[in-house]
Amino acid sequence: MGKYVTAAEAVQVVKSGDRVYVQAAAATPTILTKALAERASELRNVEVCHLHTEGDAPYANPELAESFHVNSFFIGANVRHTPVFLSELPLLFRKNVVKLDVAFIHVSPPDSHGYCSLGVSVEASVAAIENAKIVIAQVNPQMPRTFGDGILHVSEIDYLVDVNLPIYAHEVTPFTEEEEKIGTY
């Protein structure tokens, strides 16, 4: 069963040469990625892999290139990508084509039975959790509880880090006149 620690304590398990998976999109666990980036001077050749992430990606800063190599499986505003079909990514983890040492995830708090939810971004995280040697979760009461494949028991998590932050969101901009016209077709 996982234990509650600080983000700085949790990321101490990452070693040089490790591959770290980061949950994607609005569930990006940026408290964990920032804590990892703060260890840059201690680490070399850590591969950080993920789909599209939101927020800062300090591990992708060029000055940290000796410490971190970014392997993004989907393009985003903060990094470039390695092309792969989204549907094939879980298989790459399950067949150990892409072996994972650590998974950083972002979950809702455990319910009375000890179950957390991956919330708004399940994507390839289930396969990453199943195949990573160590799972670190950012536990956030603002993460919506969703159901289906994105439910996991707290016993599947090695380290838990309490946070209370809004998840990432984008403003919805009004449609332009041209977009409205396209929509009517």
HUWO-V714613 format. One record per pair of residues at least 4 apart in sequence whose ideal C-beta (glycine too) atoms are under 8 Angstrom apart, sorted by sequence separation. I is the first residue (numbers start at 0). GAP is how many residues later the second one is. D is the distance in Angstrom with one decimal. If there is no record, write none. Layout:
I,GAP,D / I,GAP,D
This chain:
4,4,3.9 / 5,4,6.9 / 6,4,6.4 / 7,4,7.3 / 13,4,5.3 / 22,4,4.9 / 23,4,6.4 / 28,4,6.5 / 29,4,5.8 / 30,4,6.5 / 31,4,6.3 / 32,4,6.4 / 33,4,6.6 / 34,4,7.3 / 38,4,5.5 / 52,4,6.0 / 59,4,7.7 / 63,4,5.2 / 64,4,7.4 / 71,4,6.6 / 74,4,7.9 / 83,4,6.0 / 84,4,7.5 / 87,4,6.3 / 88,4,7.0 / 89,4,6.0 / 90,4,5.9 / 92,4,7.8 / 109,4,4.9 / 110,4,5.1 / 117,4,4.9 / 120,4,7.0 / 121,4,6.3 / 123,4,5.9 / 124,4,6.1 / 125,4,6.4 / 126,4,6.2 / 127,4,5.7 / 145,4,5.6 / 146,4,6.2 / 151,4,4.8 / 174,4,4.1 / 175,4,7.1 / 176,4,6.5 / 177,4,6.5 / 178,4,6.3 / 179,4,6.7 / 180,4,7.3 / 4,5,5.1 / 22,5,6.5 / 27,5,7.3 / 58,5,6.2 / 74,5,6.6 / 75,5,7.6 / 83,5,5.9 / 91,5,4.4 / 92,5,5.8 / 109,5,6.2 / 110,5,7.7 / 151,5,7.2 / 174,5,4.9 / 13,6,6.1 / 21,6,6.6 / 22,6,5.9 / 57,6,7.3 / 74,6,4.4 / 90,6,7.8 / 91,6,4.4 / 109,6,5.2 / 128,6,5.4 / 153,6,7.3 / 21,7,6.6 / 71,7,4.5 / 73,7,5.6 / 92,7,6.2 / 108,7,6.9 / 117,7,5.5 / 58,8,7.6 / 59,8,7.2 / 71,8,6.5 / 72,8,6.3 / 83,8,7.2 / 107,8,5.5 / 117,8,7.4 / 174,8,7.0 / 58,9,4.2 / 69,9,5.1 / 71,9,4.3 / 72,9,5.9 / 106,9,3.9 / 107,9,4.3 / 21,10,7.7 / 35,10,7.6 / 59,10,4.8 / 69,10,7.9 / 71,10,6.5 / 106,10,6.2 / 21,11,6.1 / 47,11,5.0 / 58,11,6.7 / 70,11,5.6 / 72,11,4.9 / 106,11,6.0 / 107,11,5.7 / 35,12,7.6 / 47,12,7.7 / 73,12,7.0 / 105,12,7.6 / 106,12,6.7 / 45,13,7.8 / 56,13,7.4 / 72,13,7.6 / 104,13,6.5 / 105,13,6.8 / 32,15,7.5 / 105,15,7.6 / 19,16,7.0 / 72,16,5.7 / 59,18,6.3 / 39,19,7.7 / 52,19,7.7 / 59,19,4.9 / 32,20,8.0 / 47,20,5.5 / 51,20,7.6 / 104,20,5.8 / 136,20,4.7 / 10,21,6.3 / 36,21,3.8 / 44,21,7.7 / 45,21,6.3 / 46,21,7.7 / 47,21,7.2 / 48,21,7.7 / 50,21,7.2 / 56,21,4.1 / 115,21,6.9 / 134,21,6.4 / 135,21,7.4 / 138,21,5.0 / 9,22,6.7 / 13,22,6.1 / 27,22,7.8 / 33,22,7.0 / 36,22,4.8 / 43,22,6.0 / 44,22,7.7 / 45,22,5.2 / 46,22,4.8 / 47,22,5.4 / 48,22,4.2 / 49,22,5.9 / 50,22,5.3 / 51,22,4.5 / 53,22,7.8 / 55,22,7.2 / 56,22,5.7 / 102,22,7.2 / 134,22,5.0 / 135,22,6.5 / 136,22,7.2 / 138,22,6.5 / 141,22,6.5 / 32,23,7.7 / 35,23,6.2 / 43,23,6.0 / 45,23,7.2 / 46,23,7.9 / 47,23,7.0 / 48,23,7.1 / 49,23,7.0 / 50,23,4.1 / 51,23,6.9 / 52,23,5.8 / 54,23,7.7 / 104,23,7.7 / 115,23,7.1 / 119,23,7.2 / 125,23,5.4 / 128,23,6.3 / 134,23,5.3 / 135,23,4.6 / 136,23,5.2 / 137,23,5.2 / 138,23,5.6 / 139,23,5.0 / 140,23,5.8 / 141,23,6.4 / 143,23,7.8 / 6,24,5.0 / 10,24,4.6 / 29,24,7.8 / 32,24,6.8 / 33,24,6.0 / 36,24,7.7 / 39,24,4.7 / 42,24,4.8 / 44,24,6.5 / 46,24,5.5 / 48,24,6.7 / 49,24,7.9 / 51,24,4.1 / 104,24,6.6 / 118,24,4.0 / 119,24,6.0 / 121,24,7.5 / 125,24,6.8 / 133,24,4.9 / 134,24,7.7 / 135,24,7.8 / 136,24,6.9 / 138,24,6.9 / 139,24,6.4 / 141,24,5.6 / 142,24,6.1 / 6,25,5.7 / 9,25,7.1 / 10,25,4.7 / 13,25,7.1 / 27,25,4.3 / 29,25,4.3 / 32,25,6.8 / 42,25,7.4 / 52,25,6.4 / 102,25,4.5 / 118,25,5.2 / 124,25,7.4 / 133,25,7.5 / 135,25,6.9 / 137,25,5.3 / 139,25,6.3 / 141,25,6.0 / 19,26,6.3 / 21,26,6.2 / 23,26,5.5 / 24,26,7.1 / 27,26,4.8 / 29,26,6.2 / 32,26,6.0 / 40,26,7.5 / 52,26,7.3 / 102,26,5.5 / 116,26,6.9 / 118,26,7.0 / 119,26,6.9 / 121,26,7.3 / 125,26,7.8 / 6,27,7.5 / 7,27,5.2 / 11,27,7.8 / 15,27,5.2 / 16,27,7.4 / 18,27,7.7 / 19,27,7.0 / 21,27,7.3 / 22,27,7.4 / 23,27,3.8 / 24,27,5.8 / 27,27,5.4 / 36,27,6.6 / 39,27,4.1 / 116,27,7.4 / 118,27,5.7 / 121,27,5.9 / 128,27,6.3 / 139,27,7.3 / 6,28,3.8 / 10,28,6.2 / 14,28,7.5 / 15,28,4.4 / 16,28,5.3 / 17,28,5.4 / 18,28,4.4 / 19,28,5.2 / 20,28,5.5 / 21,28,4.0 / 23,28,5.5 / 24,28,7.2 / 25,28,6.0 / 38,28,8.0 / 39,28,6.9 / 99,28,5.8 / 116,28,4.4 / 117,28,7.2 / 121,28,3.9 / 13,29,6.8 / 15,29,5.9 / 16,29,7.2 / 17,29,7.4 / 19,29,7.1 / 20,29,6.5 / 23,29,5.7 / 24,29,6.2 / 102,29,3.8 / 109,29,7.8 / 116,29,5.2 / 7,30,7.2 / 15,30,6.5 / 18,30,6.3 / 101,30,5.8 / 104,30,6.5 / 106,30,4.9 / 108,30,5.5 / 116,30,7.2 / 14,31,8.0 / 21,31,6.2 / 36,31,7.4 / 92,31,6.7 / 99,31,5.4 / 100,31,6.6 / 101,31,6.9 / 102,31,7.4 / 104,31,7.2 / 105,31,7.0 / 106,31,7.3 / 107,31,7.6 / 108,31,7.6 / 118,31,7.0 / 13,32,6.2 / 35,32,8.0 / 98,32,7.5 / 99,32,4.1 / 100,32,5.3 / 101,32,4.8 / 102,32,4.9 / 103,32,5.4 / 104,32,4.9 / 105,32,4.6 / 106,32,5.7 / 107,32,7.0 / 108,32,5.6 / 117,32,3.6 / 93,33,5.4 / 99,33,7.2 / 100,33,6.8 / 101,33,7.6 / 102,33,7.1 / 104,33,7.1 / 106,33,7.3 / 107,33,7.3 / 116,33,5.7 / 117,33,7.6 / 88,34,7.8 / 89,34,5.0 / 92,34,4.2 / 101,34,6.5 / 103,34,7.3 / 105,34,6.3 / 110,34,7.6 / 116,34,5.7 / 117,34,7.1 / 50,35,7.2 / 88,35,4.3 / 92,35,5.6 / 95,35,7.0 / 107,35,4.4 / 115,35,7.3 / 89,36,7.0 / 90,36,7.6 / 93,36,7.0 / 106,36,6.1 / 107,36,6.9 / 114,36,5.4 / 115,36,5.8 / 85,37,7.3 / 89,37,3.5 / 92,37,7.4 / 93,37,6.2 / 105,37,6.1 / 107,37,4.6 / 114,37,7.0 / 115,37,7.6 / 50,38,7.4 / 85,38,7.5 / 88,38,7.3 / 92,38,4.6 / 114,38,5.6 / 115,38,6.1 / 113,39,5.3 / 114,39,7.4 / 113,40,4.5 / 113,41,6.9 / 115,41,7.3 / 109,44,4.6 / 106,45,7.4 / 119,47,6.3 / 118,48,7.2 / 48,49,6.9 / 23,50,7.3 / 106,50,7.6 / 48,51,7.9 / 72,51,7.8 / 104,52,7.7 / 105,61,7.6 / 35,68,7.8 / 32,71,6.7 / 20,72,7.7 / 31,72,4.4 / 50,72,5.6 / 50,73,6.6 / 28,75,4.8 / 28,76,6.3 / 28,77,4.2 / 26,78,7.6 / 27,78,6.9 / 18,79,7.2 / 20,79,5.1 / 26,79,4.3 / 18,80,6.3 / 19,80,7.6 / 22,80,7.6 / 18,81,5.6 / 19,81,6.7 / 20,81,7.2 / 22,81,6.4 / 18,82,5.2 / 19,82,4.6 / 20,82,4.6 / 21,82,4.8 / 22,82,4.6 / 17,83,3.9 / 18,83,7.6 / 19,83,7.4 / 20,83,6.9 / 22,83,5.4 / 17,84,6.0 / 19,84,6.3 / 14,86,7.6 / 13,87,7.5 / 13,88,5.6 / 12,89,6.4 / 26,91,6.7 / 26,92,5.6 / 25,93,8.0 / 26,93,5.5 / 27,93,7.9 / 25,94,4.7 / 26,94,3.6 / 22,95,7.1 / 24,95,7.0 / 25,95,5.8 / 24,96,4.3 / 23,97,5.3 / 22,98,5.9 / 24,98,7.1 / 26,98,7.9 / 23,99,5.3 / 22,100,7.5 / 23,100,7.8 / 23,101,7.6 / 22,102,4.9 / 20,103,7.8 / 20,104,7.7 / 31,104,6.1 / 22,105,7.7 / 31,106,5.5 / 20,107,4.2 / 28,107,8.0 / 30,107,5.4 / 28,108,7.7 / 28,109,4.0 / 20,111,6.3 / 54,113,6.0 / 53,114,3.7 / 26,116,7.0 / 12,121,5.3 / 12,123,7.3 / 10,125,7.2 / 9,126,4.7 / 31,129,6.6 / 30,130,6.4 / 6,131,7.6 / 30,132,5.2 / 1,133,7.8 / 30,134,7.4 / 1,135,7.1 / 26,140,6.5 / 27,140,6.5 / 25,141,4.8 / 25,142,4.4 / 24,143,7.4 / 25,143,6.6 / 12,145,7.6 / 12,146,7.2 / 9,149,4.2 / 8,150,7.5 / 9,151,5.3 / 1,152,5.7 / 0,153,6.2 / 1,153,7.3 / 0,154,4.9 / 4,154,5.3 / 6,154,4.9 / 1,155,3.9 / 2,155,8.0 / 3,155,7.9 / 4,155,7.4 / 5,155,6.7 / 1,156,5.4 / 2,156,6.4 / 3,156,4.9 / 4,156,6.5 / 1,157,5.8 / 2,157,6.9 / 3,157,7.4 / 1,158,4.7 / 3,158,6.3
